[in-house]
Amino acid sequence: MEAALGTEGGKFGKYGGKFIPETLVPAINELESAYTAFKDDPVFLKDLDYYLTKFAGRPTPLYYAKNLTEYAGGSRILLKREDLLHGGAHKTNNTIGQALLAKRMGKRRIIAETGAGQHGVGTAIACAALKLQCEIYMGSRDMVRQKSNVFRMRLLGAKVHEVNTGSKTLKDAINEALRDWISNVQDTYYLIGSVVGPHPYPTMVRDFQCVIGNEIRSQIHDYSPRSPDFIVACVGGGSNAMGSFYPFITDKATSLVGVEAGGKGLNSRQHCASLLAGSEGILHGMQTYILQDKYGQVSHTHSISAGLDYPGVGPEHAYLKDIDRVKYVDCTDELAVDAFVRLCKLEGIIPALESSHAVAYAMKLAKKGQKNQDIVVTLSGRGDKDLGIVSRYLQREREHK
């Protein structure tokens, strides 16, 4: 696996790093040493490939969304179907990789945080397959929003801890998972779900998710002799986006677009657009862009999508923004729900609300684009978990009319 563009000592430019309590230093150093030792180990990579292909169902297809393309007009839209991966989202790429690493490190207890529940489900799946103990921290607000995924996690053998502090969402679940890890570093592995946290997590998670972009690079040749003109992906913490973007970072023929959760609009302060409306700060062991007030207190966030409801972003995204390699835009709740419904009706595909943010922007991009251009959208997950949320949203919209 390649070293990150612009990375040195766990830093992406000035972002990233290890801002951790002293008690976690030995655990982080142990993890970094283990990952360095195993990431290019032929036996480890053979095991990873086995589980990704025979168990999780890779490769996922790159699908020409003909009806959506005709509706939008202009450029061709292709969907990278991570929603078809076992577990229903791209998260399984990373959970299998880290769970295999944890097992080689001799860790038998796995803890994780989750927002929309897909990372929790992916972690529970990997732990069941590899006979590891699994405990998941989840904000009580997200547990209400994502009841079906809570049941799935428990059905898969995971213990789910309800977090009732702060905003009761992903940020607070991460805080509780970190507290657990500090108390149980000897036998516990913390399986982070996105390209966030202290080094080596952002690099490691990105590497496990690069299978998405590597497959796009080979599969695009079924449709075109050249690289895609655009790759569009949603960005919360940013793992599906980094996995899609990274293999194309040096390919200037491909424009990369990350779509943040605009919530009720950037002027409303009810959004999760850290890159567009945040400022530099330190959160969860990393230096990055975060949403914070003038006193440095982390702001409350809002998104209809639980998986994007996070006040920070992976440090590599912060770096890619600063060097203008990736364009970051926002999408409101309203436009995301509209894209959710459109994809259902036009293509027979129910996308996750997270992915719907990317679909919404891709439709806008296609309308302005040329017919000979290709837009690849990473459909990061499926939307079964979001049906209740969308149903209630549409009901409220009908009542207000």
Solvent accessible surface area in square Angstrom, and as a share of the most:
residue,aa,sasa,rsa
1,M,80,0.36
2,E,133,0.60
3,A,90,0.70
4,A,8,0.06
5,L,71,0.35
6,G,40,0.39
7,T,38,0.22
8,E,146,0.66
9,G,71,0.68
10,G,4,0.04
11,K,60,0.25
12,F,2,0.01
13,G,42,0.41
14,K,102,0.43
15,Y,2,0.01
16,G,1,0.01
17,G,7,0.07
18,K,78,0.33
19,F,86,0.36
20,I,36,0.18
21,P,66,0.41
22,E,153,0.68
23,T,81,0.47
24,L,2,0.01
25,V,58,0.33
26,P,88,0.56
27,A,8,0.06
28,I,0,0.00
29,N,68,0.35
30,E,75,0.34
31,L,3,0.02
32,E,53,0.24
33,S,73,0.47
34,A,13,0.10
35,Y,9,0.03
36,T,87,0.51
37,A,69,0.53
38,F,55,0.23
39,K,45,0.19
40,D,76,0.40
41,D,42,0.22
42,P,102,0.64
43,V,95,0.55
44,F,0,0.00
45,L,62,0.31
46,K,152,0.65
47,D,45,0.23
48,L,13,0.07
49,D,84,0.43
50,Y,121,0.46
51,Y,49,0.19
52,L,15,0.07
53,T,46,0.27
54,K,155,0.66
55,F,72,0.30
56,A,4,0.03
57,G,46,0.44
58,R,13,0.05
59,P,90,0.56
60,T,3,0.02
61,P,62,0.39
62,L,12,0.06
63,Y,85,0.32
64,Y,64,0.24
65,A,0,0.00
66,K,106,0.45
67,N,69,0.35
68,L,1,0.00
69,T,15,0.08
70,E,109,0.49
71,Y,102,0.39
72,A,12,0.09
73,G,27,0.26
74,G,18,0.18
75,S,0,0.00
76,R,60,0.22
77,I,0,0.00
78,L,0,0.00
79,L,0,0.00
80,K,0,0.00
81,R,30,0.11
82,E,0,0.00
83,D,6,0.03
84,L,98,0.49
85,L,2,0.01
86,H,76,0.34
87,G,6,0.06
88,G,0,0.00
89,A,4,0.03
90,H,14,0.06
91,K,36,0.15
92,T,2,0.01
93,N,0,0.00
94,N,0,0.00
95,T,0,0.00
96,I,3,0.01
97,G,0,0.00
98,Q,0,0.00
99,A,0,0.00
100,L,6,0.03
101,L,0,0.00
102,A,0,0.00
103,K,72,0.30
104,R,74,0.27
105,M,35,0.15
106,G,52,0.50
107,K,14,0.06
108,R,122,0.45
109,R,33,0.12
110,I,0,0.00
111,I,0,0.00
112,A,0,0.00
113,E,9,0.04
114,T,2,0.01
115,G,5,0.05
116,A,8,0.06
117,G,0,0.00
118,Q,14,0.06
119,H,7,0.03
120,G,0,0.00
121,V,0,0.00
122,G,1,0.01
123,T,0,0.00
124,A,1,0.01
125,I,7,0.03
126,A,1,0.01
127,C,1,0.01
128,A,58,0.45
129,A,39,0.30
130,L,10,0.05
131,K,178,0.75
132,L,15,0.07
133,Q,98,0.44
134,C,9,0.05
135,E,16,0.07
136,I,0,0.00
137,Y,26,0.10
138,M,0,0.00
139,G,0,0.00
140,S,14,0.09
141,R,89,0.32
142,D,0,0.00
143,M,22,0.10
144,V,98,0.57
145,R,34,0.12
146,Q,1,0.00
147,K,142,0.60
148,S,56,0.36
149,N,0,0.00
150,V,10,0.06
151,F,129,0.54
152,R,60,0.22
153,M,0,0.00
154,R,127,0.46
155,L,130,0.64
156,L,64,0.32
157,G,62,0.60
158,A,7,0.06
159,K,123,0.52
160,V,15,0.09
161,H,43,0.19
162,E,97,0.43
163,V,5,0.03
164,N,88,0.45
165,T,75,0.43
166,G,58,0.56
167,S,25,0.16
168,K,81,0.34
169,T,3,0.02
170,L,24,0.12
171,K,31,0.13
172,D,4,0.02
173,A,0,0.00
174,I,9,0.04
175,N,45,0.23
176,E,41,0.18
177,A,0,0.00
178,L,31,0.16
179,R,135,0.49
180,D,15,0.08
181,W,8,0.03
182,I,61,0.31
183,S,88,0.57
184,N,56,0.29
185,V,30,0.17
186,Q,157,0.70
187,D,77,0.40
188,T,1,0.01
189,Y,6,0.02
190,Y,1,0.00
191,L,0,0.00
192,I,6,0.03
193,G,2,0.02
194,S,15,0.10
195,V,1,0.01
196,V,6,0.03
197,G,2,0.02
198,P,2,0.01
199,H,24,0.11
200,P,3,0.02
201,Y,0,0.00
202,P,3,0.02
203,T,20,0.12
204,M,0,0.00
205,V,0,0.00
206,R,0,0.00
207,D,13,0.07
208,F,6,0.03
209,Q,0,0.00
210,C,12,0.07
211,V,33,0.19
212,I,0,0.00
213,G,0,0.00
214,N,82,0.42
215,E,22,0.10
216,I,0,0.00
217,R,85,0.31
218,S,72,0.46
219,Q,30,0.13
220,I,2,0.01
221,H,108,0.48
222,D,116,0.60
223,Y,68,0.26
224,S,11,0.07
225,P,126,0.79
226,R,100,0.37
227,S,24,0.16
228,P,0,0.00
229,D,21,0.11
230,F,41,0.17
231,I,0,0.00
232,V,0,0.00
233,A,0,0.00
234,C,2,0.01
235,V,2,0.01
236,G,10,0.10
237,G,10,0.09
238,G,3,0.03
239,S,3,0.02
240,N,7,0.04
241,A,0,0.00
242,M,0,0.00
243,G,0,0.00
244,S,0,0.00
245,F,0,0.00
246,Y,21,0.08
247,P,24,0.15
248,F,1,0.00
249,I,4,0.02
250,T,110,0.64
251,D,32,0.17
252,K,155,0.66
253,A,76,0.59
254,T,0,0.00
255,S,48,0.31
256,L,3,0.01
257,V,4,0.02
258,G,0,0.00
259,V,0,0.00
260,E,2,0.01
261,A,1,0.01
262,G,0,0.00
263,G,1,0.01
264,K,126,0.53
265,G,17,0.16
266,L,62,0.31
267,N,157,0.81
268,S,43,0.28
269,R,205,0.75
270,Q,80,0.35
271,H,11,0.05
272,C,6,0.04
273,A,0,0.00
274,S,0,0.00
275,L,3,0.02
276,L,65,0.32
277,A,49,0.38
278,G,23,0.22
279,S,52,0.34
280,E,73,0.33
281,G,16,0.15
282,I,93,0.47
283,L,18,0.09
284,H,20,0.09
285,G,9,0.08
286,M,0,0.00
287,Q,39,0.17
288,T,0,0.00
289,Y,27,0.10
290,I,3,0.02
291,L,12,0.06
292,Q,46,0.20
293,D,63,0.33
294,K,174,0.74
295,Y,166,0.63
296,G,40,0.39
297,Q,119,0.53
298,V,50,0.29
299,S,37,0.24
300,H,139,0.62
301,T,20,0.11
302,H,31,0.14
303,S,0,0.00
304,I,14,0.07
305,S,0,0.00
306,A,0,0.00
307,G,23,0.22
308,L,6,0.03
309,D,1,0.00
310,Y,4,0.02
311,P,2,0.01
312,G,1,0.01
313,V,0,0.00
314,G,0,0.00
315,P,0,0.00
316,E,3,0.01
317,H,0,0.00
318,A,0,0.00
319,Y,36,0.14
320,L,2,0.01
321,K,57,0.24
322,D,65,0.34
323,I,77,0.39
324,D,125,0.65
325,R,30,0.11
326,V,6,0.04
327,K,120,0.51
328,Y,17,0.06
329,V,20,0.11
330,D,50,0.26
331,C,5,0.03
332,T,35,0.21
333,D,10,0.05
334,E,112,0.50
335,L,99,0.49
336,A,0,0.00
337,V,4,0.02
338,D,57,0.29
339,A,1,0.01
340,F,7,0.03
341,V,36,0.21
342,R,87,0.32
343,L,0,0.00
344,C,35,0.21
345,K,165,0.70
346,L,52,0.26
347,E,24,0.11
348,G,67,0.64
349,I,13,0.07
350,I,74,0.37
351,P,0,0.00
352,A,3,0.02
353,L,0,0.00
354,E,16,0.07
355,S,0,0.00
356,S,0,0.00
357,H,0,0.00
358,A,0,0.00
359,V,0,0.00
360,A,16,0.12
361,Y,24,0.09
362,A,0,0.00
363,M,24,0.11
364,K,110,0.47
365,L,27,0.14
366,A,0,0.00
367,K,152,0.64
368,K,149,0.63
369,G,20,0.19
370,Q,113,0.50
371,K,167,0.71
372,N,110,0.57
373,Q,45,0.20
374,D,4,0.02
375,I,0,0.00
376,V,0,0.00
377,V,1,0.00
378,T,0,0.00
379,L,0,0.00
380,S,5,0.03
381,G,2,0.02
382,R,86,0.31
383,G,0,0.00
384,D,78,0.40
385,K,13,0.06
386,D,0,0.00
387,L,87,0.43
388,G,34,0.33
389,I,14,0.07
390,V,7,0.04
391,S,64,0.41
392,R,124,0.45
393,Y,32,0.12
394,L,57,0.29
395,Q,80,0.36
396,R,118,0.43
397,E,65,0.29
398,R,141,0.51
399,E,113,0.51
400,H,148,0.66
401,K,201,0.85
